[in-house]
Amino acid sequence: MSARGAEQPRFPRLPRTARPHGGAGAGERRAFPRLVLAAVCGAYAVGAALGWGSPAVALFMGDFGLSAAAFTAAGSCVHYARTHPDTPFRPAWTLFGISSAMAGLGNGIWGWYEVVLGVPVPSPSAADFCFLLFAPPAIVGLLVLAKRPVTRAGWTRLVLDTWLVGGSLLTLSWSLALDHPSYWRGESLSLVALSLAYPLMDIVLISMVLALHFRRSSAHRSAVNTVIGALALTVLCDALFTSPLLRENYSSGQILDAGWFAGSLLLAYAPWVGTREGSGSRQAPLRPAARPPAPVNGAVAGSLAALAPYLAAAVCTLGILYNVRGGGAIDPVVLLTGCTVVLALVLRQGIMLMENIRLTQELAQKENHFRSLVQGSSDVIMIASPAGMLRYVSPAAAGVYGREPDKLVGSELASLIHPEDLGRVLHELRRFLATPPREEPSTRIECRIRHASGRWLNVESTVNRYQGGLIFNSRDVTERVRLQAQLQHNASHDPLTDLPNRSLFTERVRQALGGRRRGDAGAGHTAVLYIDLDGFKAVNDTIGHQAGDELLVQAARRLREAVRAGDTAARLGGDEFAALIVGDGKCDRAEREYRVLEIAERLRTTLSRPYRVEGGEARVAASIGVAFAEPGVTPAVLMRHADLAMYRAKQAGKNRVELYASQPQAEAVRRAELTTDRLRGVLAESEFALLHQPVVELSSGKITSVAAQARRRSARGVLFPPGGPQPAPQAQPAPPGQYGPQPPHVPAADSRGDGGADAGRWLLRRAVEQAAERHHAGYCVPVSVRLDARRLTDRSTTPATVEALLSRHGLPPDALVVELADTDPRVSLDELELWVTALRRIGVGITLDGFGGAHSGLAALRRLPADTLRLDRALVDGVLDSPRVRKITTGLLRIADDLGMLSVADGVDLPEQAAALRALGCTHAQGAAFSKPLDEHRLRRALARGSYPVSGEEQHLSRVGRSVVVAGSLPARRSGPAAHGPAAHPPLRSNSETSVPPT
């Protein structure tokens, strides 16, 4: 794009005028008081010009009318000062109110003589003193309104300016009026002083008015201008009144009173001018407007302020020339006043010269400071004209843009901006220029600027208004933009494979389904593929995690190359990948399924090829689940369907592609699965029986939990002992209350049930069902279920299924305790730790089962967050006879206590074992010493009883070699002569188990 082409967008020009803020309604509200004020003043002037119809009315309006106007001004100013305590001019309005009150009091006294008493006003009178007191408060009020100087030179110059104006007016007044013979006819000195006081006070007042006009504050400009106009009109009428020709022929009610009347009303209106305008601007809606235009009379006012001293000297010179007209001698007063005026002018010029020198030095210093800041700054500073031409470019442009500043001056700024960003930049600049400066003093834009080498830089610029143009303070933010883009990329991509992660993939799926409406036939052309690498865990375990990461990178590369250009491949975590296949909607359902399945099969073949990792060859397979987007489906549901299809592929043998069944097929599959579950449940109910053995607290005998056990039973109802021999088909059923043949000590690995995977799933389900029933009946005792740790890691039983089972039966999670059995080295502690942590997060308790047996390990105790440590039966059997086993048991119990874990001894069949374990620090026990496994009926009776009697006399175990406290119901060993006597209590042998009849 050419910088000077015919289609080059033009740089926005600054508007020349600003729109009014208030609108028509606000303008009418502000104009109405002014019209009323003009009408009242005009009516008074017309009445005074016509003589009010009669002399009596003229006297009344000339005296009491002026008094009423002055008191109105006093009340208005004082009321404004009291109701607006936050205004900076509050003292000024109070002083103006006092000044107007003096004028109103003087006019009232004047009317008392003329109207009430009907006599001429004496001279001097009290009215004269009130009129004289009008000027001092007004003069002080004008000083408050003036812009106060901040330096001594400024105060000196203000005094000199006031004297220049006052001296010149005194010279002119003395020459024209005060030197008139009529001022000296009186013989009394008071009359002469009174005659001189009026014009002198007026001269001082008019001097302050003129000085204030050139030094007035910018705040409340309208109110200050109204005050200046009111006092100027009052002083003008006073000057006309002091003229000998008018004073000799003056009478109340003449046209001269209209000026005083208008001055008082203007002063009454003055404080409310700024308030009305401010409220109007606040009530009116803010419209986009340009920067406020500079005052048109600003240059003229500045010129008059500079020429004011010389004009004062010229007026003084005219007074002197008028005084010496006709060759007469110069009046001493005129000569003295003129000399002081000339001296004040010389002093003022000297002060001005010194201030100019100081200001010139400060300006040079600031200019050097500014030049050093601009030229040494790393930011590029550019000043553009309203047409977009660059007037100034700082030297930093050479280092940032690679261009010389001199070559950029005179070119168009639009030629440097990227064509794609130019429209946005121009729109932002137009908006910024249309906004009032006080609302938005600056703006910030970001665009791309062409470097001299041809590359594009990301530049951030702060834009401000500057003398009819714009000033740009720009800095290179290319690295920041690149870093932000990299951070955003890292947040949405997998750090290892650089594929989109789950969040970005879900967003891509949502975008693909975003245009699909419910019932849209084309929605089904989008498909999601869920991919899981079979055998990847073995690669990590055998070759190492570094090789596993390398394999994942190669798999991601193959996946990215195998999908189409418009599709999305992602890594969801671990060895799970996904692919989004977007359809074009140009084929029917069958063809669409064929194409997607063809892509999925190609991906499976590609991902199943051997991988070269760590200098060797590794092989993994791929299980892929495919789900199509049906009308109205959500991204989460679509991804869940694909996940379910992938799990079905793994369950069907792995290394295959499975399609998620549609609704009719899914319903058929679900019914088949329910039928299978029911058949399995019926078989389990007929094959297994559920018993519970109480777990007793050794310190109190309280039943703290029950351990669920699954027992096989024959068709005749005989319960086979765990680990014992299976009875022959001709075996007779056991007597009531007894099991079949049972050895005195059953191996611990089989002491709580058998039956394989089916028995484990059945045991968990039935234990939760019966525990829920007991909780609803009021027996709130936790149940512990023994699960094989090797089956927990193959996804046959997941924390989600456990949580769903608890929720379905309404059993609290803390009422279930999972016993981890068979924690041998072949079980992956990493996966087992994740599984256990998930159960703990739900609220389920964890017990390490069989600790101290053949396959127990300290690694499980170190890694798994368990709550209870269950001692194996092998330790319990040897705690009485083997000192070595007793020491091992003591160490294990001490470790459990230090870790804050409970301890449960399994297979406690003898009272001596319970006493020894209690002495060693074991907290709980389970076994025939308290109760054998019970059916549901006998269990509820035991729970209703709540505890077993374990508190009793102290027993001395000769085998253990120490004294321990055992249950009173346990047989006690005695030493000495009574050693062979009868036991204090019968042995605790529970025979409460009953046979379960066959179904």
RAGI-V650782 format. One line per field, one symbol per residue. ss: DSSP state (H for helix, E for strand, C for the rest). burial: I if it has 16 or more other ideal C-beta (glycine too) atoms within 10 Angstrom, else O. Layout:
ss=???
burial=???
This chain:
ss=CCCCCCCCCCCCCCCCCCCCCCHHHHHHHHHHHHHHHHHHHHHHHHHHHCHHHCHHHHHHHHHHHHHHHHHHHHHHHHHHHHHCCCCCCHHHHHHHHHHHHHHHHHHHHHHHHHHHHCCCCCCCCHHHHHHHHHHHHHHHHHHHHECCCCCHHHHHHHHHHHHHHHHHHHHHHHHHHHCCHHHHCCCCHHHHHHHHHHHHHHHHHHHHHHHHHHHECCCCHHHHHHHHHHHHHHHHHHHHHHCHHHHHCCCCCCCHHHHHHHHHHHHHHHHHHHHHHHHHHHHCCCCCCCCCCCCCCHHHHHHHHHHHHHHHHHHHHHHHHHHCHHHCCCCHHHHHHHHHHHHHHHHHHHHHHHHHHHHHHHHHHHHHHHHHHHHHCCCEEEEECCCCEEEEECCCHHHHCCCCHHHHCCCEHHHCECHHHHHHHHHHHHHHHCCCCCCCCEEEEEEEEECCCCCEEEEEEEEEEECCEEEEEEEECHHHHHHHHHHHHHHHECCCCCCECHHHHHHHHHHHHHCCCCCCHHHHHCEEEEEEEECHHHHHHHCCHHHHHHHHHHHHHHHHHHCCCCCEEEEEECCEEEEEECCCCCCCHHHHHHHHHHHHHHHHHHHCCCEEECCEEECCEEEEEEEECCCCCCHHHHHHHHHHHHHHHHHCCCCCEEECCCHHHHHHHHHHHHHHHHHHHHHHHHHEEEEEEEEEECCCCEEEEEEEEEEEECCCCCECCCCCCCCCCCCCCCCCCCCCCCCCCCCHHHCCECCHHHHHHHHHHHHHHHHHHHHHHCCCCEEEEEEEHHHHCCCCCCHHHHHHHHHHHCCCHHHEEEEEECCCCCCCHHHHHHHHHHHHHHCCEEEEEEECCCCCCHHHHHHCCCCEEEECHHHHHHCCCCHHHHHHHHHHHHHHHHCCCEEEEECCCCHHHHHHHHHHCCCEEECCCCCCCECHHHHHHHHHHCECCCCCCEEEECCCCEEEECCCCCCCCCCHHHHHCCCCCCCCCCCCCCCCCCC
burial=OOOOOOOOOOIIOIOOOOOOIIOOOIOOIIOOOOOOOOOOIOOIIOIIOOOIOOOOOIIIIIIIIIIIIIIIIIOIIIOIIOOOOOIOIIOIIIIIIIIIIIIIIIIIIIIIIIIOOOOOIOOIIOIIOIIIIIIIIIIIIIIIIIOOOOOOOOOOIIOIIIIIIIIIIIIIIIIOIIOOOOIOOOOOOOOOOIIOIIIIIIIIIIIIIIIIIIIIOOOIOIIIOIIIIIIIIIIIIIIOIIOOOOOOOOOIIIOIIIIIIIIIIIIIIIIIIIIIIOOIOOOIOOOOIIIOOOOOOOOOOOOOOOOIIOOIIOIIIOIIOOIOOOOOOOIOOIOOIIOIIOOIIOOIOOIOOOOOOOOOOOOOOOOOOOOOOIOOOOIIIIIIIIOIOIOOIIOIIIOIIOIOIOOIOOIIIIIIIIOOIIOOIIOIIOOIIIIIIOOOOOIOIOIIIIIOOOOOIIIIIOIOIOOOIIIIIIIIIIOOIOOOOOOOOOOIIIOOIOIIIIOIIIOIIOOIIOOIOOOOOOIIIIIIIIIIIIOIIOIIOOIOOOIIOIIIIIIIOIIIOIIOOOIIIIIIOOIIIIIIIIIOOOOOOOOIIOIIIOIIOOIIOOIIOOIOIOOOOIOIIIIIIIIIIIOOIOIOOIIOIIIIIIOIIIOOOOIIIIIIIOOOOOOOOOOOOOOOOOOOOOOIOOIIIIIIIIIIIIOOIIIIIIIIIIIIIIOOOIIIIIOOOOIOOOOOIIOOOIIIOIOOOIOIIOIIIIIOOOIIIIIIIIIIOIIIOIIOOOIOIIIIIIIIIIIIIOOOIOIOOIIOIIOOIOIOIOIIIIIIIIIOOOIIIOOIOOIIOOIIOIOIIIIIIIIIIOIIOOOIIOOIOIIIIIIIIIIIIIIIOOOOIIOIIOOIIOOIOOOOIIIIIIIIIIIIIIIIIIIIOIIIIIIIIIIIIIIOOIIIOIIOOOIIOIOOOOIOIOOIOOOIIIIIIIIIIIOOOOOOOOOOIOOIOIOOIIIIOOO
